[in-house]
Amino acid sequence: VDTLITDLKSQQLLSMAGEKGSAAAQQPHGIFVQPSSYALFAASSYNAGDTNNYAIAAGPGAMFSTTFPSTQVVFAKGDGAVSSFVNGSNTITVTARGDSRVLTLDRFGAISTN
């Protein structure tokens, strides 16, 4: 869970600061969630064929699920807000060893866990 939270915040920061720390390099960044992995990407939506995507596998026995539309969280270029935010469709659940943790993102990208 901690790694996923760190990756979400890193993707948000990249969307605000740009890859090289300059506003000229800003672009949307996001995370695409699958049951056994998630992928980090730099675009307004996930493209499975992009060789710059970075996949992170779930640990042994861990699974991911999400209520985000198209199973992706995209942070807007510039302000880092969650693109196309829909309240009620804004969670990622991590399940491992019979325990589930739910990450809820608000429209600004702040994360709460339970």
Secondary structure, 3 states (H helix, E strand, C coil): CHHHHHHHHHHHHHHHHCCCCCHHHCCCEEEEEECCEEEEECCCCCCCCCCCCEEEECCCCCEEEECCHHHEEEECCCCCCECCCCCCCCEEEEEECCEEEEEEECCCCCEEEC
